[in-house]
Amino acid sequence: MRKTFKTPHTSFSPSRRKLLKASSVLAAVPFISPRYVLAAAGKNEVSVQKFYRGDWIAAFKQAFSTADTVTVPTDLVCDNINTAIFMPEGKTLQVAGGIKGNGKGRFVMQDGCQILGEKGGRFNNITLDVRGSDCTIKGIDMSGFVPVTQIYIGGKEKRTMRNLVIDQITVHDANYAILRQGFHNRMENVKITNGHFSHLQGDAIEWNVAINDHDLLISDHVIENIDCTNGKINWGIGIGLAGSTYDNDYPEDQAVKNFVVANITGSNCRQLVHVENGKHFIIRNIKARNINHTFSKKAGIDNATVAIYGCDNFVLDNIEMKESAGFLIGYGVIKGKYLSIPQNFKLNNIVLDNTNMQFKSRGIQISSGNATSFVAITNVAMKRATLELHNKPQHLFLRNIDVMQYANAGPALKLNFDLRKDVRGRFMAKDETLLSLANVRAVNEKGHSSVDIDRVDQRYVNADRLNFSLPVATK
């Protein structure tokens, strides 16, 4: 499981994020066996107001026992929801008005349940607690700083839940928006789409210790103004996904895997996308602006548009960043021990333009290695930023790279392959190594070559159309 620990804060030694503890209000509950029947034709839709006698909790329970669809009409606000309301299997809650709680209130969604918003349907200080398959949450507005999270997906019951849809939701002025604690159970075929997340203290979407899950799509979201000011450590990320303990063999049963993060527009936060101990994933079509260190100053997280720690077999494609910290692709570290290094990945169509960036900021920093591994970096354009590669994968390909960095900030391209005297040198590939460079240009603001390369001793070296010379290795 993810744990709290301290490690030196260097460019390639990230701090690990701790396991989030849900409050007792989200404790595990018994499940009804999945033998629900979807709403039958002819069953009535009822307004919860029909059953109100001074107690909204009792009114909801009675309404759900009466009809398949319970509505909250426009201009009606159901308040003082301070405990769990279990939605029977196959029921629908349709909200056009408002539901308010004190932070302890929640709707527990069992198999086949739906919560649908229309015409401004809104929840305040209420948690939606997903505990079943075939659930849908759509079209609602959520807010409130009392609960840890607005939508909770977890529980301690060992089971498989399938076909979750969260679509067209707006979450603002809250802590976490969506929190998944995945150690005990499995989610399959999850689609989280078309959301708008703003003014949060915690993460917009946190998929934590999700080592059993399969087929997750997170796409088409706007994420803005994520700023943890409440002193909580490791809060304040746009989208975060994590497996369990780092392991350089990358076993499937310890990784968060088989997911896609796509079509994300993010601004004004410290870190936009974060993956720990993941494999078999794609992050694509990201537009980022103003991702910098002034947000979540005390949260203890690295400043990067994309932060990848100890991951295997992934792709970052079509990512456009402006006035932002770039990528940190680094080691899996626990308590100062380097446990794994990223391997087998591709970066393609990457643009980072920090021409008008007012802060000194990270460009693209990559650590990669292992005996049998590859890294391919293609079609990269960077302005006022450094591309830095650290350690040595077996096969490294750079194609169509154009990097400019101001001379007073350091080299535009930095290749640090030689870690023979460094503890991290154990990750260096040594046999059948290949370095292939084609159409690589690294310059300062005057157009002069700007590189720092310590040692090139790969067995096979292919170089074409470079604006610099490669050093000759000496023993």
C-alpha positions, -999 to +999 in steps of 0.1 A: +000+000+000+011+036-004+028+048+027+040+080+042+077+086+042+103+112+038+130+113+012+155+139+000+138+164-023+159+163-055+151+164-091+151+126-094+140+116-059+103+123-055+084+122-023+058+094-022+022+101-015+005+087+016-025+065+017-056+086+022-077+076+051-114+079+046-133+088+077-154+063+096-185+075+077-171+056+047-166+024+066-173-009+049-209-020+047-224-053+039-235-059+004-267-074-009-261-101-034-264-088-070-299-100-079-314-066-086-340-060-113-339-028-133-369-005-131-399-022-146-423-004-169-453+009-151-436+017-117-442+053-108-417+082-104-423+100-071-411+132-055-394+129-022-414+159-011-445+137-010-431+118+019-416+147+039-429+149+075-400+169+090-373+143+083-357+142+049-338+110+056-370+091+064-386+107+034-359+094+010-361+059+025-398+057+021-397+071-014-371+046-025-392+018-011-422+030-031-409+038-066-379+031-089-372+068-095-372+094-067-370+131-077-360+163-060-379+190-079-365+224-089-364+249-060-367+222-034-337+218-010-335+187+012-312+196+042-298+181+073-287+149+057-264+136+084-263+098+079-262+071+052-291+066+029-289+032+011-304+033-023-319-001-031-306-019-061-318-005-095-331+027-081-327+062-096-323+095-078-331+124-101-321+158-087-332+192-101-331+210-067-306+206-039-295+182-012-274+195+017-257+177+046-233+182+074-205+161+059-216+128+074-245+124+050-241+100+021-260+082-005-248+046-008-252+034-044-257-004-048-260-024-080-278-006-108-283+027-090-283+060-108-279+096-096-289+121-123-289+158-122-310+181-143-315+219-145-290+227-118-293+196-095-268+201-067-253+184-037-235+202-008-215+184+018-229+151+007-208+120-003-219+097-030-206+063-020-203+038-049-206+002-037-221-017-067-219-025-104-237-007-133-239+026-114-242+060-131-236+095-117-243+122-143-251+159-146-248+170-110-231+199-093-212+191-061-194+212-034-185+214+003-153+213+023-166+191+052-163+156+037-129+143+025-144+136-009-175+142-029-175+107-046-160+077-028-154+044-046-140+017-023-150-004+007-134-034+022-157-060+007-137-083-017-157-082-049-157-071-085-177-040-095-183-033-132-195-006-155-193+026-135-201+058-154-194+093-140-202+119-166-208+156-169-203+165-133-191+198-118-172+198-086-160+230-070-151+245-036-144+211-020-115+188-009-113+158-031-138+154-060-134+116-067-115+092-045-110+056-052-094+033-026-088+001-045-068-023-024-097-046-014-117-049-045-118-046-083-133-022-107-138-030-144-149-008-173-149+026-156-156+058-176-151+092-159-158+118-186-167+154-193-161+168-158-152+203-146-132+205-114-122+238-098-111+254-066-102+222-048-079+215-019-074+179-028-072+160-061-098+162-088-095+124-094-074+101-071-073+064-080-053+051-051-037+016-046-059+004-075-039-027-082-069-049-091-087-025-115-089-029-153-101-007-182-103+028-168-110+058-190-105+094-176-112+118-204-125+152-215-120+172-183-113+207-174-092+210-142-083+244-128-073+262-096-063+232-075-045+247-046-040+230-012-037+257+015-049+237+045-015+221+053-024+186+041+005+167+027+003+153-008-030+170-016-036+192-046-031+171-078-053+171-108-054+134-117-035+109-096-032+071-100-011+048-078-003+011-075+013-006-044+049-010-034+076-003-061+093-033-076+118-031-104+104-064-118+071-046-123+047-074-113+012-070-126-004-075-092+013-045-076+007-019-104-021+004-113-026-006-150-047-006-182-059+030-181-061+060-204-060+096-194-070+118-224-083+152-235-074+171-203-072+209-201-055+220-169-044+253-154-033+268-121-021+239-101+011+224-089+009+190-106-016+180-133-012+142-138+006+119-115+012+081-118+031+059-093+040+023-100+019+020-131+021+000-164+002-004-196-012+031-198-015+061-221-017+098-213-026+118-244-040+151-256-032+173-226-032+211-227-016+227-196-011+263-187+004+279-156+014+247-138+039+261-112+053+259-077+031+287-063+002+264-058+000+239-029+032+253-015+033+231+016+018+199+001+052+183-005+046+173-041+069+179-071+060+206-096+053+191-130+026+189-156+031+151-157+049+132-129+057+095-134+074+075-107+086+039-112+064+030-142+067+005-171+052+003-206+035+037-212+030+064-237+028+102-234+015+117-266+004+151-279+010+172-248+011+209-250+024+230-221+028+267-218+043+287-189+045+254-170+068+230-154+072+200-178+077+163-170+093+145-142+098+108-151+117+094-121+126+065-098+103+047-075+117+057-041+107+047-006+125+061+025+154+072+004+159+038-013+158+036-051+135+006-058+127+009-095+134+030-126+110+038-155+114+016-185+098+009-219+081+041-228+075+066-256+071+104-257+057+119-289+045+153-300+055+172-269+055+210-269+068+231-239+069+269-244+082+288-214+092+319-233+072+341-209+075+320-178+082+342-149+097+314-127+127+292-130+111+259-138+116+222-147+118+213-183+116+176-191+136+154-167+138+117-174+154+088-155+153+055-174+172+022-174+173-016-168+190-043-187+162-049-213+145-017-219+138+011-245+129+048-245+118+066-276+115+104-276+101+119-309+088+152-322+097+175-292+098+213-293+109+232-262+115+269-256+134+282-226+135+247-211+160+219-207+156+183-219+175+161-194+181+124-195+195+105-166+208+069-164+210+045-193+183+023-209+193-005-232+180+013-263+175+050-265+160+068-296+158+106-300+141+119-332+132+154-343+141+172-311+144+210-310+153+225-277+162+261-267+174+271-232+189+304-220+226+301-215+224+314-179+200+286-170+222+258-182+224+235-212+194+229-235+202+192-237+218+172-209+226+135-212+239+120-180+246+083-188+275+076-166+264+065-131+291+040-124+300+056-091+264+063-081+241+040-062+216+044-090+241+030-114+228-005-107+199+004-131+223+011-160+219-012-190+253-027-200+248-052-228+238-046-264+232-009-257+221+014-285+220+052-288+202+066-319+200+103-325+185+119-356+176+156-363+184+168-328+190+205-323+199+220-289+207+257-287+208+287-264+190+320-271+217+330-295+214+298-316+247+284-304+250+247-295+241+240-259+247+205-246+262+187-217+270+150-223+291+131-198+300+099-216+288+079-246+298+043-244+268+025-259+279-004-281+259+009-311+257+046-318+238+061-347+239+099-351+225+120-380+218+157-383+230+169-349+241+204-341+267+191-317+294+164-314+292+133-293+321+127-269+343+097-273+342+073-244+375+066-226+380+037-202 
